[in-house]
Amino acid sequence: MYGLIGRIDAVPGKRDALMDILLEGTAGMPGCLLYVVSRDVDAPDALWVTEIWARKEDHQASLTLPAVRDAIGRGRPLIAGFAQRVELDPVGGHGLPGPTTG
Amino acid sequence: MYGLIGRIDAVPGKRDALMDILLEGTAGMPGCLLYVVSRDVDAPDALWVTEIWARKEDHQASLTLPAVRDAIGRGRPLIAGFAQRVELDPVGGHGLPGPTTG
């Protein structure tokens, strides 16, 4: 598996609009096991995107999907910055689909 | 929903041992929708725990479960520090169980 945690800071006042764009079309990405968008409780402009993919290549391929490229284009003007990005090797746990989880 | 992202730094050399403890018993926590433990690809002692709960109260109640208290007790000597902790309001996405996800 391959994972990403990213904090995206929206232009002030645009967090929910950016969130809606990020949530569109997330069901059709091959190899995507998890894609969750969350508001930061303490930082009013910050969103966190948590992604888990079957393979790193699946994530890279998703960036070429028309729906994803369209969302990136529409979301870009609402983004003030990428505040944090962590690459993960997800090991296991509860709640993920697939044989490695409980 | 209620979410948490936390980075835990293990005592050097003890990351995998700490990971195994964190993964034990994660299937039996009421209200837990997701609990994933991941290795940080770039920081050799760092683990990331990503949690999503139906309600904040479910997370708080989990800390009193015997299996969780036991794991906390066994894991504590392997922890060098809690490097980051972010509280989340998860909004939606793909891969979560329940009616709010795609």
N, CA and C atoms of all chains as a GROMACS GRO file, in nm:
protein
  612
    1MET      N    1   0.084  -0.119   0.000
    1MET     CA    2   0.000   0.000   0.000
    1MET      C    3   0.088   0.125   0.000
    2TYR      N    4   0.028   0.235  -0.036
    2TYR     CA    5   0.095   0.364  -0.039
    2TYR      C    6  -0.002   0.467   0.015
    3GLY      N    7   0.046   0.558   0.098
    3GLY     CA    8  -0.042   0.656   0.158
    3GLY      C    9   0.014   0.796   0.153
    4LEU      N   10  -0.077   0.891   0.163
    4LEU     CA   11  -0.040   1.032   0.168
    4LEU      C   12  -0.129   1.102   0.270
    5ILE      N   13  -0.067   1.188   0.348
    5ILE     CA   14  -0.142   1.283   0.430
    5ILE      C   15  -0.098   1.422   0.385
    6GLY      N   16  -0.194   1.505   0.349
    6GLY     CA   17  -0.159   1.638   0.305
    6GLY      C   18  -0.246   1.744   0.370
    7ARG      N   19  -0.182   1.853   0.412
    7ARG     CA   20  -0.258   1.970   0.459
    7ARG      C   21  -0.256   2.076   0.351
    8ILE      N   22  -0.376   2.118   0.311
    8ILE     CA   23  -0.391   2.222   0.211
    8ILE      C   24  -0.456   2.342   0.278
    9ASP      N   25  -0.393   2.458   0.266
    9ASP     CA   26  -0.452   2.580   0.320
    9ASP      C   27  -0.525   2.653   0.209
   10ALA      N   28  -0.655   2.676   0.232
   10ALA     CA   29  -0.737   2.746   0.132
   10ALA      C   30  -0.717   2.897   0.144
   11VAL      N   31  -0.745   2.965   0.036
   11VAL     CA   32  -0.760   3.110   0.041
   11VAL      C   33  -0.867   3.141   0.147
   12PRO      N   34  -0.844   3.242   0.232
   12PRO     CA   35  -0.941   3.269   0.341
   12PRO      C   36  -1.085   3.275   0.290
   13GLY      N   37  -1.172   3.201   0.358
   13GLY     CA   38  -1.313   3.198   0.322
   13GLY      C   39  -1.350   3.098   0.214
   14LYS      N   40  -1.252   3.032   0.156
   14LYS     CA   41  -1.280   2.943   0.043
   14LYS      C   42  -1.264   2.795   0.079
   15ARG      N   43  -1.250   2.764   0.208
   15ARG     CA   44  -1.224   2.625   0.245
   15ARG      C   45  -1.335   2.530   0.200
   16ASP      N   46  -1.460   2.567   0.225
   16ASP     CA   47  -1.568   2.475   0.189
   16ASP      C   48  -1.583   2.461   0.038
   17ALA      N   49  -1.560   2.568  -0.035
   17ALA     CA   50  -1.567   2.558  -0.181
   17ALA      C   51  -1.457   2.466  -0.234
   18LEU      N   52  -1.337   2.478  -0.178
   18LEU     CA   53  -1.228   2.390  -0.218
   18LEU      C   54  -1.258   2.245  -0.180
   19MET      N   55  -1.315   2.228  -0.062
   19MET     CA   56  -1.352   2.094  -0.015
   19MET      C   57  -1.449   2.027  -0.111
   20ASP      N   58  -1.548   2.100  -0.156
   20ASP     CA   59  -1.647   2.043  -0.248
   20ASP      C   60  -1.580   1.995  -0.377
   21ILE      N   61  -1.485   2.073  -0.426
   21ILE     CA   62  -1.415   2.033  -0.548
   21ILE      C   63  -1.333   1.906  -0.524
   22LEU      N   64  -1.265   1.902  -0.409
   22LEU     CA   65  -1.181   1.786  -0.379
   22LEU      C   66  -1.264   1.659  -0.364
   23LEU      N   67  -1.388   1.674  -0.321
   23LEU     CA   68  -1.473   1.556  -0.297
   23LEU      C   69  -1.538   1.503  -0.425
   24GLU      N   70  -1.543   1.584  -0.529
   24GLU     CA   71  -1.609   1.540  -0.652
   24GLU      C   72  -1.527   1.433  -0.722
   25GLY      N   73  -1.592   1.329  -0.761
   25GLY     CA   74  -1.526   1.231  -0.847
   25GLY      C   75  -1.426   1.141  -0.779
   26THR      N   76  -1.428   1.136  -0.644
   26THR     CA   77  -1.328   1.054  -0.576
   26THR      C   78  -1.362   0.905  -0.577
   27ALA      N   79  -1.480   0.868  -0.627
   27ALA     CA   80  -1.520   0.726  -0.624
   27ALA      C   81  -1.465   0.648  -0.743
   28GLY      N   82  -1.418   0.716  -0.846
   28GLY     CA   83  -1.382   0.645  -0.968
   28GLY      C   84  -1.233   0.631  -0.993
   29MET      N   85  -1.151   0.633  -0.887
   29MET     CA   86  -1.007   0.629  -0.907
   29MET      C   87  -0.955   0.487  -0.885
   30PRO      N   88  -0.906   0.421  -0.992
   30PRO     CA   89  -0.858   0.282  -0.977
   30PRO      C   90  -0.746   0.270  -0.874
   31GLY      N   91  -0.757   0.170  -0.788
   31GLY     CA   92  -0.654   0.146  -0.688
   31GLY      C   93  -0.666   0.231  -0.564
   32CYS      N   94  -0.766   0.318  -0.558
   32CYS     CA   95  -0.783   0.405  -0.440
   32CYS      C   96  -0.862   0.330  -0.333
   33LEU      N   97  -0.799   0.306  -0.220
   33LEU     CA   98  -0.866   0.238  -0.109
   33LEU      C   99  -0.934   0.337  -0.016
   34LEU      N  100  -0.878   0.455  -0.004
   34LEU     CA  101  -0.933   0.555   0.088
   34LEU      C  102  -0.896   0.693   0.038
   35TYR      N  103  -0.994   0.783   0.042
   35TYR     CA  104  -0.970   0.923   0.008
   35TYR      C  105  -1.068   1.004   0.091
   36VAL      N  106  -1.018   1.063   0.199
   36VAL     CA  107  -1.105   1.133   0.292
   36VAL      C  108  -1.060   1.279   0.303
   37VAL      N  109  -1.156   1.369   0.294
   37VAL     CA  110  -1.130   1.511   0.310
   37VAL      C  111  -1.188   1.557   0.443
   38SER      N  112  -1.107   1.628   0.522
   38SER     CA  113  -1.148   1.671   0.656
   38SER      C  114  -1.114   1.818   0.677
   39ARG      N  115  -1.200   1.886   0.752
   39ARG     CA  116  -1.166   2.020   0.800
   39ARG      C  117  -1.078   2.008   0.924
   40ASP      N  118  -0.977   2.095   0.935
   40ASP     CA  119  -0.898   2.105   1.057
   40ASP      C  120  -0.984   2.177   1.161
   41VAL      N  121  -0.998   2.117   1.280
   41VAL     CA  122  -1.085   2.176   1.383
   41VAL      C  123  -1.028   2.309   1.432
   42ASP      N  124  -0.895   2.323   1.434
   42ASP     CA  125  -0.832   2.440   1.496
   42ASP      C  126  -0.781   2.545   1.397
   43ALA      N  127  -0.764   2.507   1.272
   43ALA     CA  128  -0.711   2.601   1.172
   43ALA      C  129  -0.821   2.628   1.070
   44PRO      N  130  -0.881   2.749   1.071
   44PRO     CA  131  -1.006   2.770   0.997
   44PRO      C  132  -0.994   2.764   0.846
   45ASP      N  133  -0.874   2.772   0.790
   45ASP     CA  134  -0.861   2.763   0.644
   45ASP      C  135  -0.801   2.630   0.597
   46ALA      N  136  -0.773   2.540   0.691
   46ALA     CA  137  -0.697   2.420   0.656
   46ALA      C  138  -0.786   2.299   0.632
   47LEU      N  139  -0.752   2.226   0.527
   47LEU     CA  140  -0.811   2.095   0.496
   47LEU      C  141  -0.700   1.990   0.504
   48TRP      N  142  -0.740   1.868   0.542
   48TRP     CA  143  -0.648   1.755   0.540
   48TRP      C  144  -0.705   1.649   0.447
   49VAL      N  145  -0.622   1.602   0.356
   49VAL     CA  146  -0.661   1.495   0.265
   49VAL      C  147  -0.580   1.372   0.302
   50THR      N  148  -0.649   1.264   0.332
   50THR     CA  149  -0.586   1.137   0.369
   50THR      C  150  -0.615   1.036   0.259
   51GLU      N  151  -0.510   0.983   0.200
   51GLU     CA  152  -0.525   0.892   0.086
   51GLU      C  153  -0.451   0.761   0.113
   52ILE      N  154  -0.514   0.650   0.077
   52ILE     CA  155  -0.445   0.521   0.077
   52ILE      C  156  -0.474   0.453  -0.057
   53TRP      N  157  -0.365   0.409  -0.119
   53TRP     CA  158  -0.372   0.347  -0.251
   53TRP      C  159  -0.313   0.207  -0.244
   54ALA      N  160  -0.360   0.121  -0.334
   54ALA     CA  161  -0.304  -0.014  -0.340
   54ALA      C  162  -0.155  -0.009  -0.372
   55ARG      N  163  -0.116   0.078  -0.465
   55ARG     CA  164   0.025   0.091  -0.504
   55ARG      C  165   0.054   0.238  -0.533
   56LYS      N  166   0.179   0.279  -0.518
   56LYS     CA  167   0.218   0.417  -0.546
   56LYS      C  168   0.184   0.453  -0.690
   57GLU      N  169   0.198   0.359  -0.781
   57GLU     CA  170   0.170   0.384  -0.923
   57GLU      C  171   0.022   0.421  -0.945
   58ASP      N  172  -0.067   0.365  -0.863
   58ASP     CA  173  -0.209   0.400  -0.877
   58ASP      C  174  -0.232   0.547  -0.846
   59HIS      N  175  -0.163   0.597  -0.744
   59HIS     CA  176  -0.176   0.739  -0.712
   59HIS      C  177  -0.125   0.824  -0.828
   60GLN      N  178  -0.009   0.788  -0.879
   60GLN     CA  179   0.049   0.867  -0.988
   60GLN      C  180  -0.043   0.866  -1.110
   61ALA      N  181  -0.102   0.748  -1.140
   61ALA     CA  182  -0.190   0.738  -1.256
   61ALA      C  183  -0.316   0.822  -1.237
   62SER      N  184  -0.360   0.836  -1.111
   62SER     CA  185  -0.485   0.911  -1.087
   62SER      C  186  -0.471   1.057  -1.130
   63LEU      N  187  -0.348   1.109  -1.124
   63LEU     CA  188  -0.328   1.250  -1.157
   63LEU      C  189  -0.349   1.278  -1.305
   64THR      N  190  -0.358   1.174  -1.386
   64THR     CA  191  -0.383   1.193  -1.529
   64THR      C  192  -0.530   1.171  -1.566
   65LEU      N  193  -0.613   1.131  -1.470
   65LEU     CA  194  -0.755   1.110  -1.500
   65LEU      C  195  -0.821   1.244  -1.532
   66PRO      N  196  -0.906   1.246  -1.634
   66PRO     CA  197  -0.972   1.374  -1.671
   66PRO      C  198  -1.046   1.438  -1.554
   67ALA      N  199  -1.119   1.360  -1.474
   67ALA     CA  200  -1.195   1.419  -1.364
   67ALA      C  201  -1.102   1.480  -1.260
   68VAL      N  202  -0.989   1.416  -1.237
   68VAL     CA  203  -0.893   1.468  -1.138
   68VAL      C  204  -0.824   1.593  -1.192
   69ARG      N  205  -0.785   1.590  -1.320
   69ARG     CA  206  -0.720   1.708  -1.379
   69ARG      C  207  -0.816   1.828  -1.380
   70ASP      N  208  -0.941   1.800  -1.405
   70ASP     CA  209  -1.041   1.907  -1.403
   70ASP      C  210  -1.055   1.965  -1.262
   71ALA      N  211  -1.059   1.876  -1.162
   71ALA     CA  212  -1.073   1.924  -1.024
   71ALA      C  213  -0.951   2.005  -0.982
   72ILE      N  214  -0.831   1.960  -1.020
   72ILE     CA  215  -0.710   2.035  -0.986
   72ILE      C  216  -0.715   2.174  -1.048
   73GLY      N  217  -0.760   2.182  -1.173
   73GLY     CA  218  -0.767   2.311  -1.239
   73GLY      C  219  -0.865   2.407  -1.172
   74ARG      N  220  -0.981   2.352  -1.130
   74ARG     CA  221  -1.080   2.438  -1.067
   74ARG      C  222  -1.041   2.472  -0.923
   75GLY      N  223  -0.968   2.381  -0.857
   75GLY     CA  224  -0.932   2.406  -0.718
   75GLY      C  225  -0.814   2.499  -0.700
   76ARG      N  226  -0.726   2.504  -0.798
   76ARG     CA  227  -0.600   2.577  -0.782
   76ARG      C  228  -0.619   2.722  -0.737
   77PRO      N  229  -0.715   2.799  -0.796
   77PRO     CA  230  -0.728   2.939  -0.752
   77PRO      C  231  -0.774   2.954  -0.606
   78LEU      N  232  -0.824   2.846  -0.548
   78LEU     CA  233  -0.874   2.852  -0.409
   78LEU      C  234  -0.768   2.808  -0.308
   79ILE      N  235  -0.650   2.770  -0.356
   79ILE     CA  236  -0.546   2.717  -0.269
   79ILE      C  237  -0.443   2.825  -0.238
   80ALA      N  238  -0.422   2.850  -0.106
   80ALA     CA  239  -0.317   2.944  -0.065
   80ALA      C  240  -0.182   2.875  -0.056
   81GLY      N  241  -0.183   2.746  -0.021
   81GLY     CA  242  -0.055   2.676  -0.012
   81GLY      C  243  -0.071   2.534   0.036
   82PHE      N  244   0.032   2.454   0.010
   82PHE     CA  245   0.038   2.316   0.060
   82PHE      C  246   0.127   2.318   0.183
   83ALA      N  247   0.064   2.307   0.300
   83ALA     CA  248   0.137   2.332   0.424
   83ALA      C  249   0.216   2.211   0.470
   84GLN      N  250   0.172   2.092   0.434
   84GLN     CA  251   0.240   1.972   0.481
   84GLN      C  252   0.206   1.857   0.388
   85ARG      N  253   0.301   1.766   0.369
   85ARG     CA  254   0.278   1.648   0.285
   85ARG      C  255   0.366   1.538   0.338
   86VAL      N  256   0.304   1.427   0.375
   86VAL     CA  257   0.377   1.315   0.433
   86VAL      C  258   0.348   1.190   0.350
   87GLU      N  259   0.453   1.122   0.308
   87GLU     CA  260   0.436   0.994   0.237
   87GLU      C  261   0.438   0.881   0.338
   88LEU      N  262   0.345   0.786   0.320
   88LEU     CA  263   0.326   0.680   0.418
   88LEU      C  264   0.337   0.542   0.357
   89ASP      N  265   0.379   0.450   0.442
   89ASP     CA  266   0.373   0.307   0.415
   89ASP      C  267   0.268   0.250   0.512
   90PRO      N  268   0.142   0.245   0.468
   90PRO     CA  269   0.036   0.198   0.560
   90PRO      C  270   0.053   0.048   0.586
   91VAL      N  271   0.047   0.012   0.712
   91VAL     CA  272   0.078  -0.126   0.749
   91VAL      C  273  -0.049  -0.207   0.776
   92GLY      N  274  -0.147  -0.147   0.837
   92GLY     CA  275  -0.269  -0.221   0.865
   92GLY      C  276  -0.356  -0.144   0.960
   93GLY      N  277  -0.457  -0.216   1.012
   93GLY     CA  278  -0.549  -0.152   1.103
   93GLY      C  279  -0.690  -0.200   1.081
   94HIS      N  280  -0.782  -0.109   1.100
   94HIS     CA  281  -0.924  -0.143   1.094
   94HIS      C  282  -0.995  -0.045   1.002
   95GLY      N  283  -1.086  -0.099   0.919
   95GLY     CA  284  -1.171  -0.012   0.841
   95GLY      C  285  -1.134   0.002   0.695
   96LEU      N  286  -1.016  -0.050   0.658
   96LEU     CA  287  -0.979  -0.047   0.517
   96LEU      C  288  -1.032  -0.171   0.447
   97PRO      N  289  -1.074  -0.159   0.321
   97PRO     CA  290  -1.106  -0.281   0.246
   97PRO      C  291  -0.980  -0.361   0.217
   98GLY      N  292  -0.997  -0.489   0.196
   98GLY     CA  293  -0.883  -0.570   0.154
   98GLY      C  294  -0.834  -0.664   0.261
   99PRO      N  295  -0.748  -0.760   0.223
   99PRO     CA  296  -0.710  -0.869   0.312
   99PRO      C  297  -0.616  -0.830   0.424
  100THR      N  298  -0.552  -0.712   0.417
  100THR     CA  299  -0.453  -0.680   0.518
  100THR      C  300  -0.514  -0.609   0.638
  101THR      N  301  -0.645  -0.591   0.641
  101THR     CA  302  -0.704  -0.513   0.748
  101THR      C  303  -0.801  -0.597   0.830
  102GLY      N  304  -0.830  -0.549   0.948
  102GLY     CA  305  -0.918  -0.624   1.039
  102GLY      C  306  -1.058  -0.574   1.037
  103MET      N  307  -1.894   1.295   1.230
  103MET     CA  308  -1.772   1.216   1.246
  103MET      C  309  -1.666   1.299   1.318
  104TYR      N  310  -1.566   1.230   1.368
  104TYR     CA  311  -1.455   1.293   1.439
  104TYR      C  312  -1.328   1.221   1.395
  105GLY      N  313  -1.223   1.296   1.371
  105GLY     CA  314  -1.100   1.235   1.324
  105GLY      C  315  -0.977   1.284   1.396
  106LEU      N  316  -0.875   1.205   1.391
  106LEU     CA  317  -0.746   1.241   1.448
  106LEU      C  318  -0.635   1.194   1.356
  107ILE      N  319  -0.536   1.279   1.336
  107ILE     CA  320  -0.411   1.238   1.274
  107ILE      C  321  -0.303   1.263   1.377
  108GLY      N  322  -0.224   1.160   1.405
  108GLY     CA  323  -0.118   1.178   1.503
  108GLY      C  324   0.013   1.119   1.456
  109ARG      N  325   0.121   1.194   1.478
  109ARG     CA  326   0.254   1.139   1.453
  109ARG      C  327   0.318   1.103   1.585
  110ILE      N  328   0.359   0.977   1.595
  110ILE     CA  329   0.426   0.927   1.715
  110ILE      C  330   0.568   0.890   1.677
  111ASP      N  331   0.666   0.945   1.749
  111ASP     CA  332   0.805   0.909   1.726
  111ASP      C  333   0.845   0.801   1.825
  112ALA      N  334   0.890   0.688   1.771
  112ALA     CA  335   0.933   0.578   1.855
  112ALA      C  336   1.075   0.601   1.904
  113VAL      N  337   1.107   0.536   2.014
  113VAL     CA  338   1.247   0.524   2.056
  113VAL      C  339   1.324   0.462   1.938
  114PRO      N  340   1.444   0.512   1.906
  114PRO     CA  341   1.516   0.460   1.789
  114PRO      C  342   1.525   0.308   1.789
  115GLY      N  343   1.488   0.251   1.675
  115GLY     CA  344   1.493   0.106   1.660
  115GLY      C  345   1.368   0.032   1.704
  116LYS      N  346   1.275   0.104   1.764
  116LYS     CA  347   1.157   0.038   1.821
  116LYS      C  348   1.029   0.066   1.744
  117ARG      N  349   1.040   0.124   1.624
  117ARG     CA  350   0.919   0.160   1.552
  117ARG      C  351   0.830   0.039   1.522
  118ASP      N  352   0.887  -0.068   1.472
  118ASP     CA  353   0.804  -0.181   1.434
  118ASP      C  354   0.743  -0.249   1.557
  119ALA      N  355   0.816  -0.252   1.666
  119ALA     CA  356   0.759  -0.310   1.788
  119ALA      C  357   0.642  -0.226   1.838
  120LEU      N  358   0.657  -0.095   1.832
  120LEU     CA  359   0.547  -0.007   1.872
  120LEU      C  360   0.428  -0.022   1.778
  121MET      N  361   0.458  -0.034   1.650
  121MET     CA  362   0.353  -0.052   1.550
  121MET      C  363   0.271  -0.177   1.578
  122ASP      N  364   0.338  -0.285   1.610
  122ASP     CA  365   0.265  -0.409   1.637
  122ASP      C  366   0.170  -0.393   1.756
  123ILE      N  367   0.214  -0.322   1.858
  123ILE     CA  368   0.128  -0.300   1.975
  123ILE      C  369   0.008  -0.214   1.936
  124LEU      N  370   0.033  -0.109   1.855
  124LEU     CA  371  -0.077  -0.020   1.816
  124LEU      C  372  -0.180  -0.092   1.730
  125LEU      N  373  -0.136  -0.194   1.658
  125LEU     CA  374  -0.229  -0.265   1.568
  125LEU      C  375  -0.312  -0.371   1.640
  126GLU      N  376  -0.269  -0.412   1.758
  126GLU     CA  377  -0.343  -0.517   1.828
  126GLU      C  378  -0.477  -0.464   1.879
  127GLY      N  379  -0.579  -0.538   1.853
  127GLY     CA  380  -0.708  -0.508   1.914
  127GLY      C  381  -0.781  -0.390   1.857
  128THR      N  382  -0.743  -0.345   1.737
  128THR     CA  383  -0.809  -0.228   1.682
  128THR      C  384  -0.944  -0.260   1.620
  129ALA      N  385  -0.980  -0.388   1.610
  129ALA     CA  386  -1.107  -0.424   1.546
  129ALA      C  387  -1.226  -0.415   1.641
  130GLY      N  388  -1.202  -0.407   1.770
  130GLY     CA  389  -1.313  -0.416   1.864
  130GLY      C  390  -1.352  -0.286   1.931
  131MET      N  391  -1.328  -0.172   1.866
  131MET     CA  392  -1.356  -0.043   1.930
  131MET      C  393  -1.488   0.013   1.876
  132PRO      N  394  -1.591   0.020   1.962
  132PRO     CA  395  -1.722   0.069   1.916
  132PRO      C  396  -1.713   0.211   1.859
  133GLY      N  397  -1.776   0.230   1.745
  133GLY     CA  398  -1.780   0.363   1.684
  133GLY      C  399  -1.658   0.395   1.601
  134CYS      N  400  -1.562   0.304   1.594
  134CYS     CA  401  -1.440   0.330   1.515
  134CYS      C  402  -1.465   0.293   1.369
  135LEU      N  403  -1.457   0.392   1.282
  135LEU     CA  404  -1.476   0.368   1.139
  135LEU      C  405  -1.344   0.338   1.070
  136LEU      N  406  -1.237   0.395   1.120
  136LEU     CA  407  -1.107   0.376   1.057
  136LEU      C  408  -0.998   0.392   1.162
  137TYR      N  409  -0.901   0.303   1.157
  137TYR     CA  410  -0.783   0.313   1.245
  137TYR      C  411  -0.668   0.251   1.167
  138VAL      N  412  -0.583   0.335   1.111
  138VAL     CA  413  -0.475   0.287   1.024
  138VAL      C  414  -0.342   0.334   1.082
  139VAL      N  415  -0.248   0.241   1.090
  139VAL     CA  416  -0.113   0.272   1.135
  139VAL      C  417  -0.019   0.263   1.015
  140SER      N  418   0.063   0.368   0.998
  140SER     CA  419   0.153   0.376   0.882
  140SER      C  420   0.293   0.414   0.927
  141ARG      N  421   0.391   0.361   0.856
  141ARG     CA  422   0.528   0.410   0.872
  141ARG      C  423   0.547   0.536   0.787
  142ASP      N  424   0.620   0.634   0.843
  142ASP     CA  425   0.660   0.751   0.765
  142ASP      C  426   0.772   0.708   0.672
  143VAL      N  427   0.757   0.736   0.542
  143VAL     CA  428   0.857   0.692   0.444
  143VAL      C  429   0.990   0.763   0.467
  144ASP      N  430   0.988   0.888   0.513
  144ASP     CA  431   1.110   0.969   0.521
  144ASP      C  432   1.169   0.981   0.662
  145ALA      N  433   1.090   0.954   0.765
  145ALA     CA  434   1.138   0.968   0.902
  145ALA      C  435   1.143   0.829   0.966
  146PRO      N  436   1.264   0.775   0.987
  146PRO     CA  437   1.275   0.632   1.018
  146PRO      C  438   1.218   0.588   1.152
  147ASP      N  439   1.192   0.681   1.243
  147ASP     CA  440   1.134   0.642   1.371
  147ASP      C  441   0.987   0.682   1.386
  148ALA      N  442   0.930   0.740   1.281
  148ALA     CA  443   0.797   0.799   1.294
  148ALA      C  444   0.686   0.707   1.243
  149LEU      N  445   0.579   0.701   1.321
  149LEU     CA  446   0.455   0.636   1.282
  149LEU      C  447   0.345   0.741   1.274
  150TRP      N  448   0.250   0.718   1.185
  150TRP     CA  449   0.131   0.803   1.177
  150TRP      C  450   0.008   0.717   1.203
  151VAL      N  451  -0.077   0.762   1.292
  151VAL     CA  452  -0.202   0.694   1.321
  151VAL      C  453  -0.316   0.783   1.272
  152THR      N  454  -0.398   0.728   1.185
  152THR     CA  455  -0.512   0.800   1.129
  152THR      C  456  -0.639   0.734   1.180
  153GLU      N  457  -0.722   0.812   1.249
  153GLU     CA  458  -0.843   0.757   1.311
  153GLU      C  459  -0.966   0.836   1.266
  154ILE      N  460  -1.074   0.763   1.237
  154ILE     CA  461  -1.203   0.828   1.214
  154ILE      C  462  -1.306   0.755   1.297
  155TRP      N  463  -1.383   0.832   1.371
  155TRP     CA  464  -1.483   0.780   1.463
  155TRP      C  465  -1.619   0.838   1.427
  156ALA      N  466  -1.724   0.763   1.460
  156ALA     CA  467  -1.859   0.813   1.436
  156ALA      C  468  -1.884   0.941   1.516
  157ARG      N  469  -1.839   0.944   1.640
  157ARG     CA  470  -1.856   1.061   1.726
  157ARG      C  471  -1.732   1.079   1.812
  158LYS      N  472  -1.705   1.203   1.854
  158LYS     CA  473  -1.590   1.229   1.941
  158LYS      C  474  -1.598   1.146   2.070
  159GLU      N  475  -1.719   1.127   2.121
  159GLU     CA  476  -1.737   1.051   2.244
  159GLU      C  477  -1.692   0.906   2.228
  160ASP      N  478  -1.706   0.850   2.107
  160ASP     CA  479  -1.660   0.713   2.084
  160ASP      C  480  -1.509   0.702   2.101
  161HIS      N  481  -1.438   0.804   2.053
  161HIS     CA  482  -1.292   0.802   2.071
  161HIS      C  483  -1.257   0.809   2.220
  162GLN      N  484  -1.322   0.901   2.290
  162GLN     CA  485  -1.291   0.915   2.432
  162GLN      C  486  -1.320   0.786   2.508
  163ALA      N  487  -1.435   0.721   2.474
  163ALA     CA  488  -1.471   0.596   2.542
  163ALA      C  489  -1.370   0.486   2.513
  164SER      N  490  -1.310   0.488   2.394
  164SER     CA  491  -1.216   0.381   2.358
  164SER      C  492  -1.095   0.379   2.452
  165LEU      N  493  -1.061   0.494   2.506
  165LEU     CA  494  -0.942   0.503   2.591
  165LEU      C  495  -0.961   0.430   2.724
  166THR      N  496  -1.086   0.394   2.755
  166THR     CA  497  -1.112   0.320   2.879
  166THR      C  498  -1.126   0.169   2.854
  167LEU      N  499  -1.121   0.125   2.728
  167LEU     CA  500  -1.133  -0.018   2.700
  167LEU      C  501  -1.010  -0.092   2.753
  168PRO      N  502  -1.030  -0.209   2.816
  168PRO     CA  503  -0.915  -0.282   2.871
  168PRO      C  504  -0.807  -0.310   2.767
  169ALA      N  505  -0.845  -0.350   2.645
  169ALA     CA  506  -0.743  -0.382   2.544
  169ALA      C  507  -0.663  -0.258   2.505
  170VAL      N  508  -0.730  -0.144   2.501
  170VAL     CA  509  -0.662  -0.020   2.464
  170VAL      C  510  -0.571   0.027   2.578
  171ARG      N  511  -0.621   0.019   2.701
  171ARG     CA  512  -0.538   0.058   2.816
  171ARG      C  513  -0.414  -0.031   2.827
  172ASP      N  514  -0.432  -0.158   2.798
  172ASP     CA  515  -0.320  -0.251   2.802
  172ASP      C  516  -0.217  -0.214   2.695
  173ALA      N  517  -0.265  -0.182   2.575
  173ALA     CA  518  -0.173  -0.147   2.466
  173ALA      C  519  -0.100  -0.017   2.499
  174ILE      N  520  -0.170   0.080   2.555
  174ILE     CA  521  -0.105   0.206   2.593
  174ILE      C  522   0.006   0.179   2.694
  175GLY      N  523  -0.022   0.094   2.790
  175GLY     CA  524   0.078   0.063   2.892
  175GLY      C  525   0.201  -0.004   2.835
  176ARG      N  526   0.180  -0.097   2.740
  176ARG     CA  527   0.294  -0.167   2.683
  176ARG      C  528   0.370  -0.081   2.582
  177GLY      N  529   0.296   0.011   2.517
  177GLY     CA  530   0.360   0.093   2.416
  177GLY      C  531   0.438   0.210   2.472
  178ARG      N  532   0.399   0.257   2.589
  178ARG     CA  533   0.458   0.382   2.641
  178ARG      C  534   0.611   0.380   2.647
  179PRO      N  535   0.673   0.270   2.693
  179PRO     CA  536   0.821   0.273   2.700
  179PRO      C  537   0.889   0.281   2.563
  180LEU      N  538   0.813   0.254   2.456
  180LEU     CA  539   0.871   0.256   2.322
  180LEU      C  540   0.851   0.391   2.252
  181ILE      N  541   0.784   0.485   2.320
  181ILE     CA  542   0.750   0.614   2.259
  181ILE      C  543   0.849   0.721   2.304
  182ALA      N  544   0.912   0.788   2.206
  182ALA     CA  545   1.001   0.900   2.238
  182ALA      C  546   0.922   1.030   2.250
  183GLY      N  547   0.813   1.042   2.173
  183GLY     CA  548   0.735   1.165   2.182
  183GLY      C  549   0.620   1.166   2.084
  184PHE      N  550   0.524   1.254   2.114
  184PHE     CA  551   0.412   1.276   2.023
  184PHE      C  552   0.443   1.404   1.945
  185ALA      N  553   0.479   1.386   1.818
  185ALA     CA  554   0.534   1.497   1.743
  185ALA      C  555   0.425   1.588   1.685
  186GLN      N  556   0.309   1.534   1.660
  186GLN     CA  557   0.203   1.614   1.600
  186GLN      C  558   0.070   1.548   1.628
  187ARG      N  559  -0.034   1.631   1.645
  187ARG     CA  560  -0.169   1.579   1.668
  187ARG      C  561  -0.266   1.680   1.612
  188VAL      N  562  -0.352   1.635   1.520
  188VAL     CA  563  -0.447   1.724   1.454
  188VAL      C  564  -0.587   1.666   1.472
  189GLU      N  565  -0.677   1.751   1.521
  189GLU     CA  566  -0.818   1.710   1.531
  189GLU      C  567  -0.890   1.748   1.403
  190LEU      N  568  -0.973   1.654   1.355
  190LEU     CA  569  -1.038   1.670   1.225
  190LEU      C  570  -1.190   1.660   1.234
  191ASP      N  571  -1.252   1.729   1.141
  191ASP     CA  572  -1.394   1.714   1.112
  191ASP      C  573  -1.402   1.649   0.973
  192PRO      N  574  -1.405   1.515   0.967
  192PRO     CA  575  -1.406   1.449   0.836
  192PRO      C  576  -1.539   1.474   0.765
  193VAL      N  577  -1.532   1.513   0.640
  193VAL     CA  578  -1.652   1.554   0.570
  193VAL      C  579  -1.703   1.445   0.476
  194GLY      N  580  -1.615   1.375   0.412
  194GLY     CA  581  -1.660   1.270   0.320
  194GLY      C  582  -1.546   1.223   0.234
  195GLY      N  583  -1.583   1.147   0.133
  195GLY     CA  584  -1.482   1.095   0.044
  195GLY      C  585  -1.517   0.955  -0.001
  196HIS      N  586  -1.414   0.874  -0.015
  196HIS     CA  587  -1.430   0.740  -0.069
  196HIS      C  588  -1.359   0.641   0.021
  197GLY      N  589  -1.425   0.526   0.046
  197GLY     CA  590  -1.359   0.418   0.117
  197GLY      C  591  -1.398   0.403   0.262
  198LEU      N  592  -1.474   0.498   0.316
  198LEU     CA  593  -1.523   0.485   0.452
  198LEU      C  594  -1.656   0.410   0.452
  199PRO      N  595  -1.680   0.327   0.552
  199PRO     CA  596  -1.813   0.269   0.564
  199PRO      C  597  -1.914   0.376   0.604
  200GLY      N  598  -2.041   0.352   0.573
  200GLY     CA  599  -2.144   0.444   0.620
  200GLY      C  600  -2.203   0.527   0.509
  201PRO      N  601  -2.316   0.592   0.537
  201PRO     CA  602  -2.393   0.659   0.433
  201PRO      C  603  -2.333   0.789   0.381
  202THR      N  604  -2.232   0.844   0.448
  202THR     CA  605  -2.182   0.973   0.405
  202THR      C  606  -2.070   0.960   0.305
  203THR      N  607  -2.036   0.838   0.264
  203THR     CA  608  -1.920   0.821   0.177
  203THR      C  609  -1.960   0.760   0.044
  204GLY      N  610  -1.874   0.777  -0.054
  204GLY     CA  611  -1.904   0.728  -0.187
  204GLY      C  612  -1.839   0.595  -0.215
   0.00000   0.00000   0.00000
